[in-house]
Amino acid sequence: MPKLRMTEQEQREKALKLAIARAKVELDLESDSELMEFLGLPRTTFYAKRQDPYKGFGFAEAAQLARQLRFTDRDLCAIFGVPYRAGRDESCA
């Protein structure tokens, strides 16, 4: 059976999860508990937002998350579904 292609939203959600995972490694946060403490989120809130990130995080919260976890310009482009271009004039970040 052929593998189903991910929808555009699924691709963006995967990019967000990858950016969070990369940030955990870079910040030496070994567990989700350490990440929750770093972000100042209660356990239930964190897991609810992680289940459905596009409904869970509003724009202001997503921007704060990106700043706290130091997402790269490539991460942000992938999360928002914008093609990344290395040139400063055409970059999304």
N, CA, C and O atoms as CSV, one atom per row, in Angstrom:
chain,resi,resn,atom,element,x,y,z
A,1,MET,N,N,0.851,-1.176,0.000
A,1,MET,CA,C,0.000,0.000,0.000
A,1,MET,C,C,0.896,1.238,0.000
A,1,MET,O,O,1.823,1.328,0.805
A,2,PRO,N,N,0.631,2.184,-0.887
A,2,PRO,CA,C,1.476,3.380,-0.955
A,2,PRO,C,C,1.307,4.254,0.281
A,2,PRO,O,O,0.244,4.297,0.901
A,3,LYS,N,N,2.385,4.946,0.617
A,3,LYS,CA,C,2.365,5.854,1.755
A,3,LYS,C,C,1.570,7.106,1.381
A,3,LYS,O,O,1.768,7.686,0.314
A,4,LEU,N,N,0.677,7.508,2.269
A,4,LEU,CA,C,-0.123,8.697,2.022
A,4,LEU,C,C,0.734,9.947,2.201
A,4,LEU,O,O,1.578,10.009,3.095
A,5,ARG,N,N,0.515,10.920,1.361
A,5,ARG,CA,C,1.242,12.180,1.477
A,5,ARG,C,C,0.659,12.986,2.624
A,5,ARG,O,O,-0.545,12.963,2.875
A,6,MET,N,N,1.533,13.696,3.311
A,6,MET,CA,C,1.076,14.550,4.402
A,6,MET,C,C,0.420,15.794,3.810
A,6,MET,O,O,0.832,16.310,2.772
A,7,THR,N,N,-0.605,16.251,4.502
A,7,THR,CA,C,-1.233,17.502,4.077
A,7,THR,C,C,-0.292,18.651,4.421
A,7,THR,O,O,0.686,18.472,5.147
A,8,GLU,N,N,-0.596,19.821,3.897
A,8,GLU,CA,C,0.229,20.995,4.168
A,8,GLU,C,C,0.268,21.295,5.666
A,8,GLU,O,O,1.324,21.636,6.199
A,9,GLN,N,N,-0.864,21.174,6.343
A,9,GLN,CA,C,-0.907,21.431,7.781
A,9,GLN,C,C,-0.094,20.385,8.538
A,9,GLN,O,O,0.610,20.729,9.487
A,10,GLU,N,N,-0.172,19.129,8.144
A,10,GLU,CA,C,0.610,18.084,8.791
A,10,GLU,C,C,2.109,18.343,8.626
A,10,GLU,O,O,2.887,18.094,9.547
A,11,GLN,N,N,2.508,18.837,7.471
A,11,GLN,CA,C,3.920,19.173,7.248
A,11,GLN,C,C,4.355,20.305,8.177
A,11,GLN,O,O,5.450,20.260,8.739
A,12,ARG,N,N,3.503,21.317,8.339
A,12,ARG,CA,C,3.834,22.438,9.225
A,12,ARG,C,C,3.887,21.992,10.680
A,12,ARG,O,O,4.764,22.422,11.430
A,13,GLU,N,N,2.949,21.126,11.085
A,13,GLU,CA,C,2.949,20.618,12.457
A,13,GLU,C,C,4.208,19.795,12.722
A,13,GLU,O,O,4.794,19.874,13.802
A,14,LYS,N,N,4.616,19.010,11.734
A,14,LYS,CA,C,5.841,18.220,11.877
A,14,LYS,C,C,7.051,19.140,12.012
A,14,LYS,O,O,7.952,18.864,12.805
A,15,ALA,N,N,7.080,20.226,11.248
A,15,ALA,CA,C,8.175,21.198,11.327
A,15,ALA,C,C,8.225,21.825,12.717
A,15,ALA,O,O,9.310,22.034,13.260
A,16,LEU,N,N,7.065,22.127,13.296
A,16,LEU,CA,C,7.012,22.694,14.639
A,16,LEU,C,C,7.544,21.695,15.658
A,16,LEU,O,O,8.322,22.062,16.539
A,17,LYS,N,N,7.133,20.447,15.547
A,17,LYS,CA,C,7.613,19.417,16.477
A,17,LYS,C,C,9.119,19.214,16.345
A,17,LYS,O,O,9.807,19.018,17.347
A,18,LEU,N,N,9.636,19.258,15.118
A,18,LEU,CA,C,11.076,19.126,14.908
A,18,LEU,C,C,11.829,20.309,15.514
A,18,LEU,O,O,12.886,20.128,16.119
A,19,ALA,N,N,11.291,21.515,15.356
A,19,ALA,CA,C,11.943,22.700,15.919
A,19,ALA,C,C,11.973,22.628,17.445
A,19,ALA,O,O,12.971,22.996,18.064
A,20,ILE,N,N,10.892,22.158,18.048
A,20,ILE,CA,C,10.841,22.008,19.506
A,20,ILE,C,C,11.848,20.956,19.954
A,20,ILE,O,O,12.564,21.163,20.934
A,21,ALA,N,N,11.910,19.830,19.246
A,21,ALA,CA,C,12.860,18.770,19.594
A,21,ALA,C,C,14.301,19.268,19.472
A,21,ALA,O,O,15.135,18.982,20.330
A,22,ARG,N,N,14.588,20.010,18.408
A,22,ARG,CA,C,15.939,20.558,18.210
A,22,ARG,C,C,16.276,21.532,19.339
A,22,ARG,O,O,17.399,21.528,19.844
A,23,ALA,N,N,15.314,22.364,19.738
A,23,ALA,CA,C,15.539,23.326,20.819
A,23,ALA,C,C,15.800,22.606,22.144
A,23,ALA,O,O,16.639,23.039,22.934
A,24,LYS,N,N,15.084,21.513,22.385
A,24,LYS,CA,C,15.322,20.743,23.613
A,24,LYS,C,C,16.765,20.275,23.677
A,24,LYS,O,O,17.387,20.339,24.737
A,25,VAL,N,N,17.301,19.810,22.568
A,25,VAL,CA,C,18.684,19.330,22.527
A,25,VAL,C,C,19.648,20.500,22.748
A,25,VAL,O,O,20.579,20.397,23.548
A,26,GLU,N,N,19.426,21.599,22.045
A,26,GLU,CA,C,20.319,22.753,22.147
A,26,GLU,C,C,20.301,23.387,23.538
A,26,GLU,O,O,21.315,23.927,23.981
A,27,LEU,N,N,19.176,23.329,24.222
A,27,LEU,CA,C,19.055,23.915,25.556
A,27,LEU,C,C,19.314,22.904,26.674
A,27,LEU,O,O,19.134,23.220,27.849
A,28,ASP,N,N,19.734,21.700,26.316
A,28,ASP,CA,C,19.999,20.616,27.277
A,28,ASP,C,C,18.790,20.316,28.159
A,28,ASP,O,O,18.924,20.116,29.366
A,29,LEU,N,N,17.626,20.286,27.551
A,29,LEU,CA,C,16.404,19.908,28.256
A,29,LEU,C,C,16.124,18.454,27.893
A,29,LEU,O,O,15.712,18.153,26.773
A,30,GLU,N,N,16.351,17.565,28.841
A,30,GLU,CA,C,16.294,16.138,28.531
A,30,GLU,C,C,14.878,15.568,28.494
A,30,GLU,O,O,14.640,14.562,27.826
A,31,SER,N,N,13.958,16.176,29.184
A,31,SER,CA,C,12.616,15.603,29.252
A,31,SER,C,C,11.559,16.670,28.972
A,31,SER,O,O,11.843,17.867,28.959
A,32,ASP,N,N,10.337,16.199,28.750
A,32,ASP,CA,C,9.221,17.123,28.570
A,32,ASP,C,C,8.980,17.924,29.846
A,32,ASP,O,O,8.561,19.080,29.783
A,33,SER,N,N,9.242,17.314,31.005
A,33,SER,CA,C,9.065,18.022,32.278
A,33,SER,C,C,9.990,19.236,32.354
A,33,SER,O,O,9.582,20.307,32.802
A,34,GLU,N,N,11.240,19.060,31.914
A,34,GLU,CA,C,12.184,20.174,31.915
A,34,GLU,C,C,11.747,21.257,30.923
A,34,GLU,O,O,11.894,22.450,31.191
A,35,LEU,N,N,11.213,20.833,29.783
A,35,LEU,CA,C,10.719,21.788,28.791
A,35,LEU,C,C,9.534,22.563,29.350
A,35,LEU,O,O,9.453,23.779,29.172
A,36,MET,N,N,8.605,21.873,30.030
A,36,MET,CA,C,7.450,22.543,30.629
A,36,MET,C,C,7.898,23.581,31.650
A,36,MET,O,O,7.358,24.685,31.699
A,37,GLU,N,N,8.886,23.223,32.462
A,37,GLU,CA,C,9.402,24.142,33.472
A,37,GLU,C,C,10.066,25.349,32.807
A,37,GLU,O,O,9.875,26.486,33.238
A,38,PHE,N,N,10.846,25.095,31.756
A,38,PHE,CA,C,11.529,26.166,31.031
A,38,PHE,C,C,10.522,27.145,30.433
A,38,PHE,O,O,10.729,28.358,30.469
A,39,LEU,N,N,9.425,26.610,29.881
A,39,LEU,CA,C,8.401,27.448,29.245
A,39,LEU,C,C,7.407,28.022,30.245
A,39,LEU,O,O,6.667,28.952,29.926
A,40,GLY,N,N,7.388,27.465,31.463
A,40,GLY,CA,C,6.446,27.935,32.469
A,40,GLY,C,C,5.014,27.518,32.193
A,40,GLY,O,O,4.074,28.248,32.508
A,41,LEU,N,N,4.849,26.331,31.597
A,41,LEU,CA,C,3.505,25.828,31.272
A,41,LEU,C,C,3.114,24.698,32.220
A,41,LEU,O,O,3.939,23.837,32.525
A,42,PRO,N,N,1.865,24.688,32.692
A,42,PRO,CA,C,1.388,23.552,33.474
A,42,PRO,C,C,1.334,22.290,32.604
A,42,PRO,O,O,1.207,22.374,31.383
A,43,ARG,N,N,1.430,21.143,33.233
A,43,ARG,CA,C,1.475,19.852,32.542
A,43,ARG,C,C,0.296,19.648,31.594
A,43,ARG,O,O,0.494,19.285,30.435
A,44,THR,N,N,-0.922,19.876,32.071
A,44,THR,CA,C,-2.103,19.641,31.229
A,44,THR,C,C,-2.133,20.588,30.032
A,44,THR,O,O,-2.503,20.193,28.926
A,45,THR,N,N,-1.746,21.828,30.260
A,45,THR,CA,C,-1.709,22.809,29.175
A,45,THR,C,C,-0.697,22.405,28.123
A,45,THR,O,O,-0.979,22.457,26.926
A,46,PHE,N,N,0.489,22.000,28.573
A,46,PHE,CA,C,1.552,21.601,27.652
A,46,PHE,C,C,1.111,20.439,26.768
A,46,PHE,O,O,1.265,20.487,25.547
A,47,TYR,N,N,0.562,19.395,27.386
A,47,TYR,CA,C,0.176,18.219,26.598
A,47,TYR,C,C,-1.001,18.509,25.666
A,47,TYR,O,O,-1.070,17.948,24.572
A,48,ALA,N,N,-1.910,19.362,26.074
A,48,ALA,CA,C,-3.028,19.729,25.198
A,48,ALA,C,C,-2.516,20.488,23.978
A,48,ALA,O,O,-2.964,20.246,22.857
A,49,LYS,N,N,-1.578,21.407,24.200
A,49,LYS,CA,C,-1.024,22.180,23.086
A,49,LYS,C,C,-0.173,21.297,22.177
A,49,LYS,O,O,-0.159,21.487,20.961
A,50,ARG,N,N,0.526,20.347,22.754
A,50,ARG,CA,C,1.368,19.461,21.955
A,50,ARG,C,C,0.525,18.517,21.093
A,50,ARG,O,O,0.938,18.155,19.991
A,51,GLN,N,N,-0.630,18.122,21.575
A,51,GLN,CA,C,-1.525,17.238,20.803
A,51,GLN,C,C,-1.973,17.886,19.509
A,51,GLN,O,O,-1.965,17.250,18.455
A,52,ASP,N,N,-2.361,19.140,19.585
A,52,ASP,CA,C,-2.866,19.858,18.414
A,52,ASP,C,C,-2.248,21.256,18.403
A,52,ASP,O,O,-2.895,22.225,18.801
A,53,PRO,N,N,-0.986,21.360,17.944
A,53,PRO,CA,C,-0.252,22.621,18.083
A,53,PRO,C,C,-0.885,23.819,17.382
A,53,PRO,O,O,-0.767,24.939,17.878
A,54,TYR,N,N,-1.553,23.620,16.244
A,54,TYR,CA,C,-2.103,24.777,15.534
A,54,TYR,C,C,-3.349,25.331,16.201
A,54,TYR,O,O,-3.668,26.506,16.021
A,55,LYS,N,N,-4.054,24.522,16.960
A,55,LYS,CA,C,-5.180,25.031,17.734
A,55,LYS,C,C,-4.710,25.466,19.108
A,55,LYS,O,O,-5.263,26.397,19.696
A,56,GLY,N,N,-3.687,24.791,19.621
A,56,GLY,CA,C,-3.227,25.045,20.985
A,56,GLY,C,C,-2.495,26.351,21.168
A,56,GLY,O,O,-2.663,27.014,22.191
A,57,PHE,N,N,-1.684,26.737,20.194
A,57,PHE,CA,C,-0.893,27.954,20.314
A,57,PHE,C,C,-1.521,29.059,19.470
A,57,PHE,O,O,-1.713,28.899,18.265
A,58,GLY,N,N,-1.836,30.167,20.105
A,58,GLY,CA,C,-2.275,31.338,19.365
A,58,GLY,C,C,-1.048,32.020,18.771
A,58,GLY,O,O,0.079,31.610,19.050
A,59,PHE,N,N,-1.243,33.040,17.969
A,59,PHE,CA,C,-0.124,33.697,17.311
A,59,PHE,C,C,0.859,34.285,18.318
A,59,PHE,O,O,2.070,34.115,18.172
A,60,ALA,N,N,0.350,34.975,19.341
A,60,ALA,CA,C,1.228,35.584,20.345
A,60,ALA,C,C,2.003,34.515,21.102
A,60,ALA,O,O,3.199,34.670,21.349
A,61,GLU,N,N,1.328,33.433,21.470
A,61,GLU,CA,C,2.006,32.348,22.180
A,61,GLU,C,C,3.033,31.654,21.299
A,61,GLU,O,O,4.111,31.292,21.770
A,62,ALA,N,N,2.710,31.466,20.028
A,62,ALA,CA,C,3.653,30.836,19.095
A,62,ALA,C,C,4.891,31.706,18.923
A,62,ALA,O,O,6.007,31.191,18.849
A,63,ALA,N,N,4.704,33.017,18.859
A,63,ALA,CA,C,5.838,33.931,18.732
A,63,ALA,C,C,6.711,33.872,19.984
A,63,ALA,O,O,7.939,33.872,19.886
A,64,GLN,N,N,6.091,33.822,21.142
A,64,GLN,CA,C,6.847,33.726,22.386
A,64,GLN,C,C,7.599,32.403,22.446
A,64,GLN,O,O,8.757,32.368,22.863
A,65,LEU,N,N,6.958,31.320,22.035
A,65,LEU,CA,C,7.589,30.007,21.999
A,65,LEU,C,C,8.812,30.030,21.080
A,65,LEU,O,O,9.865,29.496,21.428
A,66,ALA,N,N,8.671,30.641,19.922
A,66,ALA,CA,C,9.776,30.727,18.968
A,66,ALA,C,C,10.948,31.516,19.548
A,66,ALA,O,O,12.105,31.152,19.333
A,67,ARG,N,N,10.659,32.587,20.276
A,67,ARG,CA,C,11.730,33.368,20.896
A,67,ARG,C,C,12.398,32.594,22.022
A,67,ARG,O,O,13.625,32.562,22.115
A,68,GLN,N,N,11.593,31.969,22.881
A,68,GLN,CA,C,12.141,31.236,24.018
A,68,GLN,C,C,12.998,30.057,23.575
A,68,GLN,O,O,14.058,29.804,24.148
A,69,LEU,N,N,12.536,29.336,22.553
A,69,LEU,CA,C,13.251,28.145,22.099
A,69,LEU,C,C,14.228,28.449,20.971
A,69,LEU,O,O,14.865,27.539,20.442
A,70,ARG,N,N,14.350,29.717,20.601
A,70,ARG,CA,C,15.320,30.184,19.606
A,70,ARG,C,C,15.194,29.447,18.272
A,70,ARG,O,O,16.174,28.909,17.756
A,71,PHE,N,N,13.984,29.428,17.722
A,71,PHE,CA,C,13.775,28.809,16.415
A,71,PHE,C,C,14.581,29.568,15.371
A,71,PHE,O,O,14.748,30.784,15.461
A,72,THR,N,N,15.073,28.844,14.392
A,72,THR,CA,C,15.832,29.473,13.313
A,72,THR,C,C,14.885,30.004,12.246
A,72,THR,O,O,13.686,29.725,12.260
A,73,ASP,N,N,15.450,30.776,11.323
A,73,ASP,CA,C,14.644,31.280,10.221
A,73,ASP,C,C,14.116,30.133,9.368
A,73,ASP,O,O,12.993,30.197,8.868
A,74,ARG,N,N,14.912,29.094,9.200
A,74,ARG,CA,C,14.447,27.920,8.444
A,74,ARG,C,C,13.291,27.227,9.162
A,74,ARG,O,O,12.324,26.806,8.528
A,75,ASP,N,N,13.396,27.108,10.505
A,75,ASP,CA,C,12.316,26.506,11.285
A,75,ASP,C,C,11.022,27.288,11.084
A,75,ASP,O,O,9.970,26.705,10.821
A,76,LEU,N,N,11.108,28.608,11.207
A,76,LEU,CA,C,9.911,29.441,11.087
A,76,LEU,C,C,9.285,29.338,9.710
A,76,LEU,O,O,8.061,29.274,9.593
A,77,CYS,N,N,10.105,29.320,8.663
A,77,CYS,CA,C,9.564,29.188,7.307
A,77,CYS,C,C,8.848,27.849,7.142
A,77,CYS,O,O,7.766,27.792,6.558
A,78,ALA,N,N,9.447,26.777,7.653
A,78,ALA,CA,C,8.820,25.458,7.546
A,78,ALA,C,C,7.517,25.402,8.337
A,78,ALA,O,O,6.535,24.820,7.876
A,79,ILE,N,N,7.507,26.002,9.519
A,79,ILE,CA,C,6.310,25.992,10.362
A,79,ILE,C,C,5.165,26.760,9.716
A,79,ILE,O,O,4.011,26.338,9.783
A,80,PHE,N,N,5.491,27.896,9.085
A,80,PHE,CA,C,4.452,28.718,8.472
A,80,PHE,C,C,4.165,28.341,7.029
A,80,PHE,O,O,3.269,28.914,6.409
A,81,GLY,N,N,4.913,27.380,6.483
A,81,GLY,CA,C,4.664,26.928,5.117
A,81,GLY,C,C,5.127,27.909,4.063
A,81,GLY,O,O,4.561,27.974,2.972
A,82,VAL,N,N,6.163,28.679,4.390
A,82,VAL,CA,C,6.706,29.666,3.464
A,82,VAL,C,C,8.035,29.134,2.933
A,82,VAL,O,O,8.869,28.689,3.722
A,83,PRO,N,N,8.256,29.169,1.621
A,83,PRO,CA,C,9.532,28.686,1.090
A,83,PRO,C,C,10.701,29.501,1.648
A,83,PRO,O,O,10.640,30.729,1.701
A,84,TYR,N,N,11.753,28.815,2.058
A,84,TYR,CA,C,12.936,29.492,2.589
A,84,TYR,C,C,13.869,29.851,1.458
A,84,TYR,O,O,14.155,29.026,0.590
A,85,ARG,N,N,14.339,31.069,1.467
A,85,ARG,CA,C,15.350,31.512,0.505
A,85,ARG,C,C,16.446,32.181,1.302
A,85,ARG,O,O,16.169,33.003,2.175
A,86,ALA,N,N,17.680,31.840,1.013
A,86,ALA,CA,C,18.815,32.311,1.792
A,86,ALA,C,C,19.067,33.810,1.641
A,86,ALA,O,O,19.668,34.419,2.526
A,87,GLY,N,N,18.626,34.409,0.551
A,87,GLY,CA,C,18.849,35.843,0.350
A,87,GLY,C,C,18.065,36.681,1.331
A,87,GLY,O,O,16.907,36.382,1.623
A,88,ARG,N,N,18.677,37.717,1.836
A,88,ARG,CA,C,18.015,38.564,2.844
A,88,ARG,C,C,16.757,39.238,2.313
A,88,ARG,O,O,15.784,39.401,3.049
A,89,ASP,N,N,16.766,39.627,1.049
A,89,ASP,CA,C,15.622,40.319,0.463
A,89,ASP,C,C,14.397,39.422,0.352
A,89,ASP,O,O,13.270,39.901,0.480
A,90,GLU,N,N,14.600,38.132,0.116
A,90,GLU,CA,C,13.487,37.240,-0.156
A,90,GLU,C,C,13.172,36.297,1.014
A,90,GLU,O,O,12.218,35.524,0.928
A,91,SER,N,N,13.939,36.343,2.091
A,91,SER,CA,C,13.745,35.430,3.213
A,91,SER,C,C,12.470,35.783,3.976
A,91,SER,O,O,12.047,36.939,4.005
A,92,CYS,N,N,11.871,34.774,4.587
A,92,CYS,CA,C,10.657,35.030,5.352
A,92,CYS,C,C,10.994,35.587,6.736
A,92,CYS,O,O,10.128,36.178,7.380
A,93,ALA,N,N,12.218,35.415,7.204
A,93,ALA,CA,C,12.557,35.868,8.560
A,93,ALA,C,C,13.356,37.139,8.530
A,93,ALA,O,O,13.726,37.660,9.582
